[in-house]
Amino acid sequence: MSDFRPCFLIPVYNHEHAVGQVVEQLLPYALPIVLVDDGSCDSCAEVLDRLQAAHPSVTLIRHHRNGGKGQACMTGFFAADNLECTHAFQLDADGQHDLSAVPAFLDAARNRRDALICGYPIYDESVPASRQQGRKVSNWWVAFNARSNAFKDAMCGFRVYPIEPLLRIVKTTRLSKRMEFDCEILVHWAWQDLPVENHPVKVTYPTDGVSHFRMIRDNVQISCMYAKLCCQMLAKRSMLSARRHHHV
């Protein structure tokens, strides 16, 4: 049996107009596709039901209430492990990522199986300037808390995770369950001194016109997450500094 067994993982929340096209573009890779319905509306749930019925490679897992992107991803990671997959290729359901990058990411994961293959966005003119500025702030905070410049982008949801080290973190850490998960997991990855590779992916904002970002609520949650990580980082600072000097 091959020791590289990836699957695609797509957290879904009310992206009924885009998720079908995303799945269709992934089918030629003949890999398992895990869809996590994070409490979507009825019309989106129906689309997901049809995708599962039409394609044997699709596994659908349903949250009856919206738990957040982080919760959906963690559900998907455990599902990938149950499918005996070695890697989970996480991507968004809204079609913003250029899926022509998939082969390069799979090759990178195959060639370095212990590394997180982390996407960084190449934007077109559709990206709002406010989003780019917000990402710069998040990138700074992740680098500061991680004590590492290993990540070119902290928020891109286009990544290939090795399941085994990922689940070690998930099982032993109280992680954020909403959109701040993508940033937080990188900090914990760096604290474990795990390898990372960065690869580009073109991004268009977004094909179905749906954004679940809530300015006040999500910014408060993100700020609380960075404050929590900062406190944890300060407690770990001597260990992290010693590790950094060891690598030098």
Backbone torsions as a table, in degrees:
resi	resn	phi	psi	omega
1	MET	NA	137.2	178.8
2	SER	-63.3	144.2	177.6
3	ASP	-96.5	12.9	170.9
4	PHE	-122.7	102.2	-174.6
5	ARG	-129.4	80.6	-177.6
6	PRO	-82.0	160.2	168.8
7	CYS	-136.4	162.4	172.4
8	PHE	-92.9	140.0	178.0
9	LEU	-125.2	121.1	-177.9
10	ILE	-126.6	106.3	170.4
11	PRO	-74.1	134.9	-173.3
12	VAL	-128.3	129.9	172.0
13	TYR	-143.0	98.6	175.6
14	ASN	60.0	43.9	174.0
15	HIS	-114.6	48.6	-174.6
16	GLU	-65.4	-22.6	-177.2
17	HIS	-85.8	-11.4	-176.0
18	ALA	-121.3	-30.4	-170.3
19	VAL	-63.4	-34.1	179.4
20	GLY	-61.8	-42.6	179.0
21	GLN	-66.6	-38.0	177.2
22	VAL	-60.9	-48.0	-179.9
23	VAL	-61.5	-44.0	-179.4
24	GLU	-58.4	-37.2	180.0
25	GLN	-73.1	-20.2	180.0
26	LEU	-90.9	-20.6	-175.8
27	LEU	-56.3	-38.2	-178.6
28	PRO	-61.3	-17.1	179.4
29	TYR	-77.8	-10.0	176.4
30	ALA	54.4	42.1	176.7
31	LEU	-115.0	154.5	174.1
32	PRO	-58.9	143.2	177.7
33	ILE	-122.6	116.8	-179.9
34	VAL	-102.2	116.1	175.4
35	LEU	-103.1	127.2	176.5
36	VAL	-112.5	107.2	178.4
37	ASP	-81.0	108.7	-174.3
38	ASP	-93.3	58.7	177.3
39	GLY	74.4	39.2	-177.4
40	SER	-69.6	166.3	175.7
41	CYS	-67.4	168.8	-175.7
42	ASP	-60.5	-40.5	-177.0
43	SER	-66.2	-38.2	176.7
44	CYS	-70.0	-40.7	178.7
45	ALA	-59.3	-38.2	178.6
46	GLU	-65.5	-40.9	177.1
47	VAL	-60.6	-44.0	-179.6
48	LEU	-66.4	-38.9	176.2
49	ASP	-60.3	-41.9	179.9
50	ARG	-66.2	-39.2	178.5
51	LEU	-63.1	-42.7	178.5
52	GLN	-64.7	-41.8	-178.6
53	ALA	-66.9	-32.1	-174.5
54	ALA	-85.1	-22.2	-170.9
55	HIS	-131.7	113.0	-179.3
56	PRO	-60.6	-23.6	-178.6
57	SER	-77.1	-9.4	-176.8
58	VAL	-92.1	126.1	171.5
59	THR	-109.7	125.8	-179.1
60	LEU	-110.4	125.7	175.4
61	ILE	-118.8	136.9	-171.3
62	ARG	-122.4	127.1	166.1
63	HIS	-92.2	129.9	-179.1
64	HIS	-76.9	-19.3	173.6
65	ARG	-128.3	149.9	178.0
66	ASN	-67.2	120.9	-180.0
67	GLY	-107.2	-10.9	-178.6
68	GLY	106.1	159.9	-176.2
69	LYS	-61.0	-41.3	-179.8
70	GLY	-60.9	-43.0	178.1
71	GLN	-63.7	-41.1	178.7
72	ALA	-63.9	-42.2	178.8
73	CYS	-63.3	-44.4	-179.1
74	MET	-64.2	-39.2	173.7
75	THR	-58.1	-43.5	179.8
76	GLY	-66.0	-36.2	179.1
77	PHE	-64.4	-42.4	177.9
78	PHE	-67.1	-36.1	176.5
79	ALA	-64.0	-41.1	177.7
80	ALA	-61.3	-40.7	177.6
81	ASP	-64.3	-40.6	177.8
82	ASN	-64.0	-29.8	176.5
83	LEU	-80.8	3.0	-178.8
84	GLU	63.3	33.0	174.2
85	CYS	-84.0	147.2	178.7
86	THR	-93.2	-22.3	-176.5
87	HIS	-140.1	145.3	175.2
88	ALA	-116.5	120.2	178.7
89	PHE	-94.5	98.1	-178.3
90	GLN	-83.0	131.4	173.5
91	LEU	-148.3	159.8	-174.5
92	ASP	-82.5	155.0	-176.8
93	ALA	-85.6	-10.2	-172.1
94	ASP	-87.2	-0.3	176.4
95	GLY	78.8	14.7	-177.0
96	GLN	-74.1	-23.3	-177.7
97	HIS	-88.7	140.8	176.0
98	ASP	-77.6	108.6	-173.1
99	LEU	-75.1	-2.0	172.0
100	SER	-67.4	-12.7	177.1
101	ALA	-80.4	-11.1	-175.2
102	VAL	-55.5	-48.6	-178.1
103	PRO	-59.0	-39.5	-179.9
104	ALA	-64.8	-38.8	179.1
105	PHE	-69.3	-40.4	177.4
106	LEU	-64.6	-41.1	178.0
107	ASP	-62.8	-41.9	179.5
108	ALA	-62.7	-42.5	179.0
109	ALA	-66.8	-37.4	179.1
110	ARG	-66.4	-38.6	-176.5
111	ASN	-78.5	-24.7	178.6
112	ARG	-137.2	83.4	-165.0
113	ARG	-74.8	-14.5	178.6
114	ASP	-92.9	-2.9	-172.9
115	ALA	-98.5	147.4	167.1
116	LEU	-78.5	122.0	176.9
117	ILE	-94.4	107.2	-167.3
118	CYS	-109.2	123.4	179.7
119	GLY	-77.6	146.7	167.9
120	TYR	-127.7	138.8	-167.4
121	PRO	-80.2	140.0	167.3
122	ILE	-110.2	108.7	-170.6
123	TYR	-88.1	152.1	165.3
124	ASP	-100.9	-168.8	-174.5
125	GLU	-72.2	-5.7	-176.6
126	SER	-79.1	-14.3	-174.5
127	VAL	-75.6	130.5	176.4
128	PRO	-67.0	141.8	179.5
129	ALA	-59.9	-34.6	-179.6
130	SER	-63.3	-34.7	178.5
131	ARG	-66.0	-42.2	-179.4
132	GLN	-63.8	-41.3	178.8
133	GLN	-65.6	-40.9	178.0
134	GLY	-61.2	-37.6	179.5
135	ARG	-66.6	-37.8	179.0
136	LYS	-60.9	-40.7	178.1
137	VAL	-63.7	-46.7	179.7
138	SER	-63.1	-40.4	178.8
139	ASN	-60.4	-40.2	179.5
140	TRP	-64.3	-46.5	-177.7
141	TRP	-64.3	-39.6	178.8
142	VAL	-64.7	-44.8	178.7
143	ALA	-61.6	-40.5	-179.7
144	PHE	-64.6	-49.0	-177.6
145	ASN	-71.8	-34.0	179.7
146	ALA	-76.2	-16.5	-172.2
147	ARG	56.2	41.0	-173.8
148	SER	-158.2	143.5	172.8
149	ASN	-105.4	29.6	-174.8
150	ALA	-70.1	-22.2	-171.8
151	PHE	-106.9	124.0	177.1
152	LYS	-75.1	-27.3	177.6
153	ASP	-147.7	136.4	-174.6
154	ALA	-95.8	-13.3	-169.6
155	MET	-114.7	-8.7	-176.6
156	CYS	-66.5	125.0	-178.3
157	GLY	-91.4	34.3	-179.2
158	PHE	-122.7	94.5	-169.9
159	ARG	-146.3	152.5	170.5
160	VAL	-116.1	114.2	-179.3
161	TYR	-99.4	133.6	164.2
162	PRO	-71.4	125.9	-170.2
163	ILE	-64.9	-43.5	-172.2
164	GLU	-60.5	-55.0	179.2
165	PRO	-67.5	-30.6	178.0
166	LEU	-62.4	-47.2	-178.3
167	LEU	-68.8	-26.0	173.9
168	ARG	-61.0	-40.2	178.2
169	ILE	-70.5	-47.6	-176.2
170	VAL	-60.3	-39.1	-176.3
171	LYS	-75.4	-19.8	-173.1
172	THR	-116.2	4.1	-174.1
173	THR	-131.6	138.7	174.2
174	ARG	-84.8	98.5	-174.7
175	LEU	-97.3	155.2	176.8
176	SER	-64.0	143.1	-176.6
177	LYS	-98.4	-5.8	-177.5
178	ARG	-111.1	-153.4	-167.6
179	MET	-66.4	-20.9	179.8
180	GLU	-70.6	-7.5	178.6
181	PHE	-54.8	-43.3	-175.5
182	ASP	-57.7	-36.8	177.8
183	CYS	-77.2	-44.2	-173.8
184	GLU	-64.2	-40.1	-177.3
185	ILE	-63.5	-30.5	178.6
186	LEU	-66.3	-39.8	178.7
187	VAL	-62.0	-45.7	179.1
188	HIS	-66.5	-33.6	176.0
189	TRP	-61.0	-45.8	179.7
190	ALA	-66.0	-38.9	179.4
191	TRP	-62.9	-27.7	176.7
192	GLN	-84.9	0.5	178.2
193	ASP	59.8	39.6	-179.4
194	LEU	-91.6	150.4	-173.9
195	PRO	-74.5	153.5	-177.5
196	VAL	-139.3	141.5	166.2
197	GLU	-127.2	139.7	178.7
198	ASN	-107.3	133.2	179.5
199	HIS	-136.6	146.0	-175.9
200	PRO	-80.6	150.5	171.6
201	VAL	-143.9	133.0	177.8
202	LYS	-72.8	141.5	-175.6
203	VAL	-131.0	134.2	173.3
204	THR	-123.7	138.3	-175.1
205	TYR	-102.6	138.1	-74.7
206	PRO	-90.2	165.2	-172.9
207	THR	-71.8	-27.6	-176.7
208	ASP	-103.6	5.6	175.6
209	GLY	69.2	15.2	-176.8
210	VAL	-107.4	125.4	172.1
211	SER	-127.6	134.4	-180.0
212	HIS	-103.0	11.7	177.6
213	PHE	-74.0	126.9	177.2
214	ARG	-113.0	114.4	-166.0
215	MET	-52.0	-54.8	-174.4
216	ILE	-74.8	-54.3	-176.4
217	ARG	-58.1	-49.3	-174.2
218	ASP	-71.1	-36.7	177.2
219	ASN	-65.5	-37.5	176.1
220	VAL	-63.6	-45.6	-179.6
221	GLN	-63.6	-40.9	179.1
222	ILE	-64.9	-42.7	179.0
223	SER	-62.0	-41.9	177.6
224	CYS	-63.6	-38.8	179.0
225	MET	-63.8	-44.3	179.5
226	TYR	-66.0	-37.0	177.2
227	ALA	-63.3	-42.8	178.1
228	LYS	-61.8	-46.0	-180.0
229	LEU	-64.1	-37.1	179.7
230	CYS	-62.5	-43.5	177.5
231	CYS	-62.7	-42.7	179.1
232	GLN	-65.8	-39.8	179.5
233	MET	-62.7	-42.7	179.7
234	LEU	-62.0	-36.6	177.4
235	ALA	-67.8	-30.3	-178.2
236	LYS	-95.7	1.4	-166.1
237	ARG	-56.6	-43.4	-177.8
238	SER	-63.8	-40.2	178.7
239	MET	-65.3	-44.0	-178.1
240	LEU	-67.2	-38.4	178.4
241	SER	-66.0	-41.7	178.6
242	ALA	-63.1	-39.6	179.2
243	ARG	-65.2	-42.0	-178.7
244	ARG	-64.1	-42.6	179.2
245	HIS	-66.9	-33.6	178.0
246	HIS	-61.9	-41.1	-178.8
247	HIS	-70.0	-30.7	178.1
248	VAL	-68.7	NA	NA
